[in-house]
């Protein structure tokens, strides 16, 4: 096991004991996206959230000055179905078992995917109406591989329309999903940016291999409104790069 992966595994256990749950976010301490419990205060809400304030590899980022590199192509094989939950911070889908993302010689298992409005990542200072995060976990190291996709207004997307129709309206509500294929939320080309970062919600653990698709996916504007009617702003502001390289696939 590589030393970096070993350290990530320790970080996952020490800083994020609840990450084995599908939320991948701190529970028990109230946090929000505004006011006294907003992002600028996350680090002081609990000692478990110290990385939110003191971490040096925090996410999201404003993607700019990316370095072209020979990084591995992505191979994605996700399964349909799962359960959909309103967890009080976003709409989240617990994925059906067996879905994977392979990057080079590393394979991650899809655990869940969830949505942010507006996008958390920026590109050259530009934000997008929404961003979906597909959260994967590497079984051996515990490291997370998160694939982000920007969603923009345009033609209807069957999968997003089905999800929007099923959005639970109240926090804590959950329902089953049938026949909803998350692969339809992928752009036609899987070119991407990559960097090492963190969870974008408390406890902000720095255990994430980030991959962000260069090409957005169009969805019906009416379906975006169904999400923003529930969560009009659930995006952490972009943070400083701190000398990290953002790599760009060719």
Legacy VTK file of the C-alpha trace (Angstrom):
# vtk DataFile Version 3.0
C-alpha trace
ASCII
DATASET POLYDATA
POINTS 250 float
0.000 0.000 0.000
1.336 3.441 -0.871
2.210 5.697 2.051
-0.266 8.358 0.915
-3.060 5.789 0.815
-2.115 4.533 4.276
-2.270 8.056 5.676
-5.605 8.616 3.970
-6.946 5.471 5.570
-5.884 6.713 8.995
-7.456 10.088 8.285
-10.705 8.450 7.258
-10.881 6.505 10.501
-9.747 9.317 12.769
-11.408 12.356 11.216
-14.422 10.818 9.584
-15.780 7.840 11.549
-19.219 8.467 10.063
-17.970 8.310 6.494
-18.931 4.657 6.360
-22.446 6.011 6.115
-23.638 7.245 2.775
-23.848 10.892 3.815
-20.066 11.352 4.063
-20.769 14.327 6.288
-20.663 15.163 9.965
-23.715 14.285 11.997
-24.719 15.434 15.479
-23.405 18.997 15.047
-25.622 21.446 13.219
-24.023 23.049 10.187
-25.426 24.938 7.252
-24.462 27.016 4.237
-25.112 30.403 5.792
-25.066 32.318 9.059
-23.285 31.297 12.243
-23.163 27.647 11.156
-22.026 28.468 7.612
-18.821 27.415 5.829
-16.595 30.082 7.384
-17.497 28.676 10.825
-17.426 24.913 10.135
-13.964 24.492 11.618
-15.049 25.886 14.976
-18.307 23.966 15.294
-16.557 20.770 16.421
-13.006 19.541 16.904
-13.834 16.838 14.372
-14.211 19.621 11.784
-10.760 21.133 12.327
-9.691 20.368 8.742
-12.399 22.738 7.477
-10.329 25.633 8.854
-6.776 24.287 9.159
-6.563 21.957 6.168
-4.199 22.755 3.300
-5.901 20.660 0.598
-9.491 21.780 0.848
-12.207 21.565 -1.796
-13.846 22.819 -3.963
-11.503 24.818 -6.205
-11.723 27.355 -8.971
-10.254 25.276 -11.794
-7.738 27.392 -13.677
-4.155 27.062 -14.959
-4.567 23.296 -15.246
-1.524 21.339 -16.367
-1.990 19.014 -19.328
-0.875 15.550 -18.290
-1.000 11.933 -19.356
-3.549 10.865 -16.756
-5.541 7.637 -17.051
-8.831 7.431 -18.918
-11.899 6.775 -16.790
-13.941 3.604 -17.157
-17.362 3.822 -15.515
-19.815 0.993 -14.939
-22.707 2.025 -12.706
-25.916 0.177 -11.875
-29.459 1.544 -11.890
-31.757 1.798 -8.913
-31.015 2.567 -5.269
-32.797 4.786 -2.769
-33.281 8.560 -2.765
-33.019 10.618 0.428
-33.508 14.222 1.487
-30.804 14.402 4.170
-31.398 18.016 5.179
-28.439 19.330 3.182
-29.078 17.923 -0.286
-30.851 15.244 -2.277
-28.756 12.100 -2.184
-29.071 8.748 -3.909
-27.675 5.665 -2.230
-26.369 3.712 -5.196
-27.238 0.141 -6.041
-24.347 -2.242 -5.270
-21.833 -3.159 -7.942
-21.191 0.196 -9.610
-17.541 1.069 -10.237
-15.225 3.757 -11.547
-11.802 2.633 -12.735
-8.925 5.056 -13.145
-5.751 3.353 -14.284
-5.045 0.422 -11.980
-7.364 1.692 -9.232
-11.040 0.770 -8.961
-13.526 2.604 -6.757
-17.006 1.410 -5.761
-19.903 3.850 -6.210
-21.521 4.533 -2.831
-23.792 7.509 -3.426
-24.354 10.601 -5.507
-25.803 13.961 -4.544
-26.400 17.472 -5.860
-25.282 21.041 -5.225
-26.711 24.354 -6.448
-24.934 26.317 -7.680
-21.876 24.281 -8.633
-19.176 24.018 -5.996
-16.292 23.914 -8.460
-15.748 26.897 -10.713
-13.972 26.986 -14.072
-11.959 30.151 -14.678
-14.202 31.904 -12.176
-17.431 30.668 -13.787
-20.038 28.758 -11.813
-22.742 26.463 -13.179
-26.374 26.085 -12.067
-25.788 22.661 -10.494
-23.142 20.018 -9.899
-23.594 16.326 -9.151
-20.965 14.466 -7.122
-20.582 10.727 -7.598
-18.879 9.475 -4.439
-16.798 6.302 -4.709
-14.706 4.458 -2.150
-11.566 2.407 -2.671
-12.158 -0.826 -0.769
-8.546 -1.396 0.318
-7.396 2.096 1.296
-10.648 3.834 2.245
-9.737 6.732 -0.040
-12.607 8.400 -1.840
-12.804 9.062 -5.559
-15.392 11.732 -6.360
-16.421 12.473 -9.927
-18.111 15.839 -10.400
-20.341 16.735 -13.350
-21.770 20.189 -14.070
-25.485 20.413 -14.918
-26.727 23.214 -17.171
-30.154 24.199 -18.592
-30.977 22.613 -21.925
-32.742 19.565 -23.272
-34.406 17.232 -20.785
-32.337 14.424 -19.291
-34.425 11.333 -18.595
-32.532 10.285 -15.491
-32.505 13.722 -13.901
-36.189 14.168 -14.732
-36.976 10.869 -12.994
-34.959 11.905 -9.960
-36.568 15.366 -9.858
-40.012 13.774 -9.913
-38.985 11.636 -6.924
-37.231 14.293 -4.808
-38.381 13.791 -1.197
-39.804 17.094 -0.053
-38.910 16.950 3.634
-35.633 16.272 5.428
-35.404 12.656 6.504
-37.756 11.348 3.838
-36.485 8.442 1.745
-37.919 6.404 -1.116
-36.881 3.577 -3.397
-35.779 4.107 -6.984
-36.376 1.750 -9.858
-35.081 1.971 -13.401
-33.066 5.160 -12.825
-29.692 4.843 -14.549
-27.067 7.293 -13.194
-24.888 6.681 -16.257
-27.269 8.947 -18.199
-25.903 11.843 -16.141
-22.464 11.386 -17.706
-21.227 13.608 -20.539
-20.545 11.903 -23.860
-16.784 12.450 -23.438
-15.063 11.705 -20.130
-12.218 14.220 -20.357
-11.606 15.608 -16.889
-9.533 17.628 -14.438
-7.965 15.911 -11.437
-6.514 17.045 -8.127
-6.142 15.937 -4.502
-8.609 17.507 -2.118
-11.227 17.077 0.565
-14.855 16.518 1.323
-16.792 19.729 0.658
-18.912 19.269 3.782
-17.900 18.802 7.431
-15.621 17.216 8.566
-13.779 18.306 5.363
-11.412 15.320 5.562
-8.584 15.516 3.009
-9.074 12.026 1.596
-10.518 12.687 -1.848
-9.157 12.047 -5.334
-11.186 14.627 -7.255
-12.128 14.173 -10.897
-14.259 16.895 -12.516
-15.737 16.421 -15.985
-14.827 19.135 -18.481
-18.100 18.790 -20.393
-21.406 19.695 -18.697
-24.653 17.761 -19.068
-27.892 19.429 -20.131
-31.052 18.988 -18.053
-34.512 20.528 -18.171
-34.544 23.979 -16.472
-37.827 23.001 -14.811
-36.072 20.065 -13.145
-33.319 22.352 -11.873
-36.039 24.499 -10.302
-37.437 21.432 -8.524
-34.086 21.079 -6.794
-33.537 24.758 -6.040
-37.044 24.948 -4.589
-35.680 22.620 -1.893
-32.066 23.804 -1.769
-31.511 27.184 -3.367
-27.882 27.363 -2.172
-25.956 24.386 -0.843
-22.470 25.015 -2.230
-19.276 25.583 -0.282
-17.319 28.535 -1.760
-14.201 27.752 -3.803
-10.992 27.694 -1.761
-7.316 28.389 -2.381
-5.231 25.902 -4.344
-2.238 26.055 -1.986
0.330 25.076 -4.621
-1.572 21.995 -5.695
-1.449 21.006 -9.330
-4.716 20.624 -11.173
-4.129 18.101 -13.938
-5.996 18.103 -17.244
-6.555 15.044 -19.396
-5.673 15.399 -23.041
LINES 1 251
250 0 1 2 3 4 5 6 7 8 9 10 11 12 13 14 15 16 17 18 19 20 21 22 23 24 25 26 27 28 29 30 31 32 33 34 35 36 37 38 39 40 41 42 43 44 45 46 47 48 49 50 51 52 53 54 55 56 57 58 59 60 61 62 63 64 65 66 67 68 69 70 71 72 73 74 75 76 77 78 79 80 81 82 83 84 85 86 87 88 89 90 91 92 93 94 95 96 97 98 99 100 101 102 103 104 105 106 107 108 109 110 111 112 113 114 115 116 117 118 119 120 121 122 123 124 125 126 127 128 129 130 131 132 133 134 135 136 137 138 139 140 141 142 143 144 145 146 147 148 149 150 151 152 153 154 155 156 157 158 159 160 161 162 163 164 165 166 167 168 169 170 171 172 173 174 175 176 177 178 179 180 181 182 183 184 185 186 187 188 189 190 191 192 193 194 195 196 197 198 199 200 201 202 203 204 205 206 207 208 209 210 211 212 213 214 215 216 217 218 219 220 221 222 223 224 225 226 227 228 229 230 231 232 233 234 235 236 237 238 239 240 241 242 243 244 245 246 247 248 249
